[in-house]
Amino acid sequence: MKILSLVGFLYLSINVIQAGHLDSYKYELSLDCNIEAIKNPKQLLRVSSLPPIYPRRALEYGIEAVVQVVFDTNEKGEVINERVSWSIDTSKEIDSNSTRYDKDFSREALRYIRRVSFKPSIHNKEGILSSKDQRLGIGFFIEGNENNFDLGTKFKRALSRVKDAINHQSKIPKVINSLDKFLDDEDLIDIQRASFLYLKAFLIYVISPESEEIRPLLIEMSNLINTDIPYGPNAYKVLTFGSILLGQIYINEKQWEKAIEALEKGIHSGTKGNSLDKRFFNAHLQLGVAHYSNGNWCGAAKSWVRAKMMSESESTNYLFPDAFEVYLNYAENRLDSE
């Protein structure tokens, strides 16, 4: 096995970045191998379709949402019996009684799913297209808002202080103390507490990446969100940030399987798993490192090919590290020989 030196790096800025999506470009992932670590492989794959239309009223007020739809498919792979299971927007995340935008998002989610059709996945050997009670989460996220949270004035003030402390690191200990005071507030809802935990873990990482305080904070953060089902937009965002940072911690500790699990969760909890945000570019690089170091050539190749696709997009200026090319070639050659 060609030994991989850890030349990966992780972008953890919480500044606003304008992000596009790979769906906007004519890229196809050429690799057709199976990653053994995948649990419950999908039997059906969506055929590309136009994205859902963003409700105008919600867009005007910057409201984001996640809607889960449940549906069946017929023998042609067409959607039938579609219905909304739940809808959580950013106003409802901090006020469970809010219903102002429910109908708007639910209506557009159903319009979208009616346009979708499905084809068999590579795991679907018999090519069966009919199914019952399929579930799909449809995210309504505002482009350029990937790193913004809507969690009340306390969190907004805290986030502003964290951003300032990143640029003036002497302020970090004082900001961490202020975060501890927020965390002592018993009236915080789970998503607010999870978000404060992430900010604290992130600041500690900035000044002391090897600190043993970081991992417990991120695990507590993740546990809070995992008990807060269904998820809204803020929950998905903080789970993305926290899981990618946790994956970095496991990479540093050479705990490859835990790193894979955390990075996969971070990537797929994002507003879109194929976002061109640099955070995801570096997460795919790191995921490739973890898969490669764990001897999973398919996972390594797919992760690095995805990163290369992102670097080749006309919307980015990312550089796929030359040092990774030799390891990508090795992983692909191992696939060819198996």
LINVEN-V240101 format. One record per residue. N is the residue number from 1. PSI is psi in radians with two decimals (NA if undefined). NEAR is the number of other ideal C-beta (glycine too) atoms within 8 Angstrom. D_CENTER is the distance of its C-alpha to the mean C-alpha in whole Angstrom. Layout:
BEGIN
n=N psi=PSI near=NEAR d_center=D_CENTER
n=N psi=PSI near=NEAR d_center=D_CENTER
END
This chain:
BEGIN
n=1 psi=2.25 near=3 d_center=31
n=2 psi=2.17 near=6 d_center=30
n=3 psi=2.30 near=4 d_center=29
n=4 psi=2.10 near=8 d_center=26
n=5 psi=2.48 near=5 d_center=26
n=6 psi=1.59 near=6 d_center=23
n=7 psi=0.19 near=7 d_center=22
n=8 psi=2.80 near=10 d_center=19
n=9 psi=2.81 near=6 d_center=18
n=10 psi=2.25 near=10 d_center=15
n=11 psi=2.13 near=8 d_center=14
n=12 psi=0.42 near=11 d_center=14
n=13 psi=2.52 near=9 d_center=15
n=14 psi=0.34 near=10 d_center=15
n=15 psi=2.80 near=6 d_center=17
n=16 psi=2.31 near=8 d_center=16
n=17 psi=2.36 near=11 d_center=15
n=18 psi=2.15 near=6 d_center=16
n=19 psi=2.45 near=10 d_center=13
n=20 psi=-2.91 near=10 d_center=14
n=21 psi=2.57 near=9 d_center=13
n=22 psi=-0.39 near=11 d_center=14
n=23 psi=-0.38 near=8 d_center=16
n=24 psi=-0.10 near=6 d_center=18
n=25 psi=2.71 near=7 d_center=20
n=26 psi=1.16 near=3 d_center=22
n=27 psi=2.47 near=7 d_center=20
n=28 psi=2.33 near=4 d_center=20
n=29 psi=1.98 near=8 d_center=19
n=30 psi=-0.41 near=5 d_center=22
n=31 psi=2.40 near=10 d_center=22
n=32 psi=0.71 near=4 d_center=23
n=33 psi=2.89 near=9 d_center=22
n=34 psi=2.29 near=8 d_center=21
n=35 psi=2.01 near=10 d_center=19
n=36 psi=-0.46 near=6 d_center=21
n=37 psi=-0.24 near=8 d_center=18
n=38 psi=2.24 near=7 d_center=16
n=39 psi=2.55 near=4 d_center=17
n=40 psi=1.09 near=4 d_center=19
n=41 psi=2.50 near=8 d_center=18
n=42 psi=2.40 near=7 d_center=18
n=43 psi=-0.37 near=9 d_center=22
n=44 psi=2.53 near=14 d_center=21
n=45 psi=2.43 near=8 d_center=19
n=46 psi=2.40 near=8 d_center=19
n=47 psi=2.39 near=9 d_center=21
n=48 psi=2.42 near=4 d_center=20
n=49 psi=2.93 near=9 d_center=21
n=50 psi=2.51 near=3 d_center=21
n=51 psi=2.87 near=6 d_center=18
n=52 psi=2.66 near=9 d_center=19
n=53 psi=2.30 near=7 d_center=21
n=54 psi=2.24 near=9 d_center=20
n=55 psi=2.20 near=12 d_center=23
n=56 psi=-0.77 near=6 d_center=25
n=57 psi=-0.76 near=8 d_center=26
n=58 psi=-0.69 near=15 d_center=22
n=59 psi=-0.69 near=10 d_center=22
n=60 psi=-0.58 near=6 d_center=25
n=61 psi=0.14 near=6 d_center=24
n=62 psi=0.50 near=9 d_center=20
n=63 psi=2.26 near=10 d_center=19
n=64 psi=2.89 near=14 d_center=16
n=65 psi=2.80 near=15 d_center=15
n=66 psi=2.25 near=16 d_center=13
n=67 psi=2.26 near=14 d_center=16
n=68 psi=2.18 near=13 d_center=17
n=69 psi=2.60 near=14 d_center=19
n=70 psi=2.43 near=10 d_center=22
n=71 psi=2.90 near=13 d_center=24
n=72 psi=2.89 near=11 d_center=26
n=73 psi=2.56 near=13 d_center=27
n=74 psi=-3.04 near=9 d_center=30
n=75 psi=-0.19 near=5 d_center=32
n=76 psi=-0.01 near=6 d_center=31
n=77 psi=0.25 near=11 d_center=27
n=78 psi=2.59 near=8 d_center=28
n=79 psi=2.32 near=11 d_center=26
n=80 psi=2.82 near=8 d_center=29
n=81 psi=0.74 near=5 d_center=29
n=82 psi=2.50 near=10 d_center=26
n=83 psi=2.77 near=8 d_center=25
n=84 psi=2.23 near=11 d_center=23
n=85 psi=-0.84 near=8 d_center=22
n=86 psi=2.80 near=7 d_center=20
n=87 psi=2.14 near=13 d_center=19
n=88 psi=2.05 near=12 d_center=17
n=89 psi=3.05 near=18 d_center=17
n=90 psi=-0.47 near=13 d_center=17
n=91 psi=-0.60 near=11 d_center=21
n=92 psi=-0.46 near=14 d_center=21
n=93 psi=-0.61 near=15 d_center=18
n=94 psi=-0.10 near=11 d_center=21
n=95 psi=1.69 near=7 d_center=24
n=96 psi=-0.27 near=4 d_center=24
n=97 psi=-0.11 near=4 d_center=27
n=98 psi=2.26 near=9 d_center=26
n=99 psi=0.21 near=6 d_center=26
n=100 psi=-0.67 near=5 d_center=27
n=101 psi=0.07 near=15 d_center=24
n=102 psi=-0.87 near=10 d_center=23
n=103 psi=-0.66 near=6 d_center=26
n=104 psi=-0.89 near=10 d_center=24
n=105 psi=-0.68 near=15 d_center=21
n=106 psi=-0.74 near=11 d_center=22
n=107 psi=-0.79 near=9 d_center=25
n=108 psi=-0.57 near=13 d_center=22
n=109 psi=-0.73 near=14 d_center=20
n=110 psi=-0.67 near=12 d_center=23
n=111 psi=-0.70 near=10 d_center=24
n=112 psi=-0.88 near=13 d_center=21
n=113 psi=-0.46 near=13 d_center=21
n=114 psi=-0.39 near=8 d_center=25
n=115 psi=-0.19 near=7 d_center=25
n=116 psi=2.51 near=10 d_center=22
n=117 psi=2.93 near=10 d_center=24
n=118 psi=2.71 near=12 d_center=23
n=119 psi=2.82 near=9 d_center=24
n=120 psi=2.48 near=11 d_center=25
n=121 psi=3.05 near=10 d_center=22
n=122 psi=-0.29 near=6 d_center=24
n=123 psi=-0.22 near=8 d_center=24
n=124 psi=1.39 near=10 d_center=26
n=125 psi=-0.54 near=4 d_center=29
n=126 psi=-0.09 near=5 d_center=31
n=127 psi=0.50 near=6 d_center=30
n=128 psi=2.23 near=8 d_center=30
n=129 psi=-0.38 near=13 d_center=28
n=130 psi=2.47 near=7 d_center=29
n=131 psi=2.90 near=10 d_center=27
n=132 psi=2.51 near=4 d_center=27
n=133 psi=0.81 near=7 d_center=24
n=134 psi=2.55 near=10 d_center=21
n=135 psi=2.40 near=8 d_center=18
n=136 psi=2.21 near=8 d_center=15
n=137 psi=2.20 near=8 d_center=13
n=138 psi=2.07 near=12 d_center=13
n=139 psi=2.35 near=11 d_center=12
n=140 psi=1.70 near=15 d_center=14
n=141 psi=2.45 near=10 d_center=12
n=142 psi=2.14 near=8 d_center=15
n=143 psi=2.35 near=8 d_center=14
n=144 psi=-0.11 near=8 d_center=15
n=145 psi=0.27 near=10 d_center=14
n=146 psi=-0.51 near=14 d_center=10
n=147 psi=0.21 near=9 d_center=12
n=148 psi=2.52 near=6 d_center=14
n=149 psi=2.65 near=10 d_center=15
n=150 psi=1.42 near=12 d_center=17
n=151 psi=0.46 near=12 d_center=19
n=152 psi=2.97 near=8 d_center=22
n=153 psi=-0.60 near=5 d_center=25
n=154 psi=-0.81 near=10 d_center=25
n=155 psi=-0.65 near=13 d_center=21
n=156 psi=-0.77 near=10 d_center=22
n=157 psi=-0.74 near=8 d_center=25
n=158 psi=-0.74 near=14 d_center=23
n=159 psi=-0.69 near=11 d_center=20
n=160 psi=-0.73 near=8 d_center=23
n=161 psi=-0.62 near=11 d_center=25
n=162 psi=-0.79 near=13 d_center=22
n=163 psi=-0.74 near=10 d_center=21
n=164 psi=-0.70 near=9 d_center=25
n=165 psi=-0.52 near=13 d_center=25
n=166 psi=-0.65 near=11 d_center=23
n=167 psi=-0.27 near=6 d_center=26
n=168 psi=1.40 near=7 d_center=28
n=169 psi=-0.30 near=9 d_center=28
n=170 psi=-0.32 near=4 d_center=31
n=171 psi=-0.18 near=10 d_center=29
n=172 psi=-0.81 near=11 d_center=27
n=173 psi=-0.69 near=6 d_center=29
n=174 psi=-0.69 near=8 d_center=30
n=175 psi=-0.67 near=13 d_center=27
n=176 psi=-0.71 near=11 d_center=25
n=177 psi=-0.67 near=8 d_center=29
n=178 psi=-0.59 near=10 d_center=28
n=179 psi=-0.64 near=13 d_center=24
n=180 psi=-0.63 near=9 d_center=26
n=181 psi=-0.71 near=8 d_center=29
n=182 psi=-0.72 near=12 d_center=26
n=183 psi=-0.33 near=11 d_center=25
n=184 psi=-0.16 near=6 d_center=28
n=185 psi=2.00 near=8 d_center=28
n=186 psi=-0.21 near=4 d_center=28
n=187 psi=-0.05 near=3 d_center=28
n=188 psi=2.40 near=10 d_center=24
n=189 psi=2.89 near=7 d_center=22
n=190 psi=-0.76 near=10 d_center=19
n=191 psi=-0.60 near=16 d_center=16
n=192 psi=-0.79 near=13 d_center=18
n=193 psi=-0.75 near=11 d_center=19
n=194 psi=-0.71 near=18 d_center=16
n=195 psi=-0.70 near=14 d_center=15
n=196 psi=-0.67 near=14 d_center=18
n=197 psi=-0.72 near=15 d_center=18
n=198 psi=-0.80 near=15 d_center=15
n=199 psi=-0.72 near=12 d_center=17
n=200 psi=-0.80 near=13 d_center=20
n=201 psi=-0.72 near=15 d_center=18
n=202 psi=-0.78 near=13 d_center=17
n=203 psi=-0.69 near=15 d_center=20
n=204 psi=-0.70 near=13 d_center=22
n=205 psi=-0.66 near=14 d_center=20
n=206 psi=-0.73 near=9 d_center=21
n=207 psi=-0.35 near=7 d_center=25
n=208 psi=1.38 near=6 d_center=25
n=209 psi=-0.39 near=6 d_center=22
n=210 psi=0.05 near=5 d_center=24
n=211 psi=2.38 near=8 d_center=24
n=212 psi=-0.10 near=6 d_center=24
n=213 psi=-0.40 near=8 d_center=23
n=214 psi=-0.90 near=13 d_center=20
n=215 psi=-0.83 near=9 d_center=19
n=216 psi=-0.62 near=8 d_center=20
n=217 psi=-0.75 near=13 d_center=19
n=218 psi=-0.62 near=16 d_center=15
n=219 psi=-0.72 near=9 d_center=16
n=220 psi=-0.74 near=10 d_center=18
n=221 psi=-0.86 near=16 d_center=15
n=222 psi=-0.71 near=14 d_center=13
n=223 psi=-0.63 near=8 d_center=16
n=224 psi=-0.73 near=13 d_center=17
n=225 psi=-0.64 near=14 d_center=14
n=226 psi=-0.38 near=7 d_center=14
n=227 psi=-0.02 near=7 d_center=18
n=228 psi=1.11 near=10 d_center=17
n=229 psi=2.40 near=5 d_center=16
n=230 psi=2.82 near=8 d_center=16
n=231 psi=2.50 near=11 d_center=13
n=232 psi=-3.14 near=14 d_center=13
n=233 psi=-0.75 near=17 d_center=11
n=234 psi=-0.67 near=13 d_center=12
n=235 psi=-0.75 near=13 d_center=10
n=236 psi=-0.69 near=14 d_center=7
n=237 psi=-0.87 near=12 d_center=7
n=238 psi=-0.58 near=15 d_center=9
n=239 psi=-0.63 near=16 d_center=7
n=240 psi=-0.95 near=14 d_center=4
n=241 psi=-0.84 near=14 d_center=8
n=242 psi=-0.70 near=16 d_center=10
n=243 psi=-0.65 near=15 d_center=8
n=244 psi=-0.70 near=17 d_center=8
n=245 psi=-0.71 near=16 d_center=12
n=246 psi=-0.66 near=14 d_center=13
n=247 psi=-0.68 near=17 d_center=12
n=248 psi=-0.72 near=11 d_center=15
n=249 psi=-0.79 near=12 d_center=17
n=250 psi=-0.59 near=13 d_center=17
n=251 psi=-0.82 near=13 d_center=18
n=252 psi=-0.57 near=8 d_center=21
n=253 psi=-0.02 near=6 d_center=22
n=254 psi=0.57 near=6 d_center=22
n=255 psi=1.45 near=7 d_center=20
n=256 psi=-0.77 near=11 d_center=19
n=257 psi=-0.70 near=9 d_center=18
n=258 psi=-0.63 near=8 d_center=16
n=259 psi=-0.74 near=14 d_center=14
n=260 psi=-0.81 near=16 d_center=13
n=261 psi=-0.80 near=8 d_center=12
n=262 psi=-0.77 near=13 d_center=10
n=263 psi=-0.69 near=15 d_center=9
n=264 psi=-0.76 near=9 d_center=8
n=265 psi=-0.74 near=11 d_center=6
n=266 psi=-0.78 near=17 d_center=4
n=267 psi=-0.78 near=14 d_center=4
n=268 psi=-0.13 near=7 d_center=4
n=269 psi=-0.10 near=9 d_center=3
n=270 psi=2.90 near=14 d_center=2
n=271 psi=-0.60 near=10 d_center=6
n=272 psi=2.34 near=9 d_center=7
n=273 psi=-0.29 near=7 d_center=6
n=274 psi=0.42 near=9 d_center=9
n=275 psi=2.58 near=13 d_center=9
n=276 psi=0.06 near=14 d_center=12
n=277 psi=2.41 near=10 d_center=11
n=278 psi=-0.47 near=11 d_center=12
n=279 psi=-0.72 near=15 d_center=10
n=280 psi=-0.58 near=14 d_center=8
n=281 psi=-0.86 near=15 d_center=11
n=282 psi=-0.50 near=12 d_center=12
n=283 psi=-0.69 near=14 d_center=10
n=284 psi=-0.66 near=14 d_center=11
n=285 psi=-0.82 near=15 d_center=15
n=286 psi=-0.66 near=16 d_center=14
n=287 psi=-0.67 near=16 d_center=13
n=288 psi=-0.70 near=18 d_center=16
n=289 psi=-0.79 near=13 d_center=18
n=290 psi=-0.81 near=17 d_center=17
n=291 psi=-0.79 near=16 d_center=18
n=292 psi=-0.82 near=14 d_center=21
n=293 psi=-0.38 near=9 d_center=22
n=294 psi=0.09 near=10 d_center=22
n=295 psi=0.32 near=6 d_center=24
n=296 psi=1.61 near=12 d_center=22
n=297 psi=-0.64 near=14 d_center=23
n=298 psi=-0.84 near=14 d_center=21
n=299 psi=-0.73 near=16 d_center=17
n=300 psi=-0.83 near=15 d_center=18
n=301 psi=-0.80 near=15 d_center=20
n=302 psi=-0.73 near=12 d_center=17
n=303 psi=-0.78 near=13 d_center=14
n=304 psi=-0.60 near=16 d_center=17
n=305 psi=-0.70 near=12 d_center=18
n=306 psi=-0.75 near=11 d_center=15
n=307 psi=-0.70 near=15 d_center=15
n=308 psi=-0.71 near=10 d_center=18
n=309 psi=-0.71 near=11 d_center=18
n=310 psi=-0.68 near=14 d_center=15
n=311 psi=-0.43 near=11 d_center=18
n=312 psi=-0.10 near=5 d_center=21
n=313 psi=2.49 near=12 d_center=19
n=314 psi=-0.18 near=4 d_center=22
n=315 psi=-0.04 near=6 d_center=20
n=316 psi=2.89 near=10 d_center=19
n=317 psi=0.54 near=3 d_center=21
n=318 psi=2.60 near=9 d_center=19
n=319 psi=2.08 near=5 d_center=21
n=320 psi=2.11 near=10 d_center=20
n=321 psi=2.29 near=8 d_center=23
n=322 psi=-0.58 near=5 d_center=26
n=323 psi=-0.37 near=8 d_center=26
n=324 psi=-0.33 near=13 d_center=23
n=325 psi=-0.77 near=9 d_center=25
n=326 psi=-0.63 near=8 d_center=28
n=327 psi=-0.62 near=14 d_center=25
n=328 psi=-0.79 near=14 d_center=23
n=329 psi=-0.70 near=8 d_center=27
n=330 psi=-0.79 near=9 d_center=28
n=331 psi=-0.75 near=14 d_center=25
n=332 psi=-0.66 near=11 d_center=26
n=333 psi=-0.64 near=8 d_center=29
n=334 psi=-0.62 near=9 d_center=29
n=335 psi=-0.72 near=12 d_center=27
n=336 psi=-0.52 near=6 d_center=30
n=337 psi=-0.13 near=5 d_center=33
n=338 psi=NA near=5 d_center=31
END
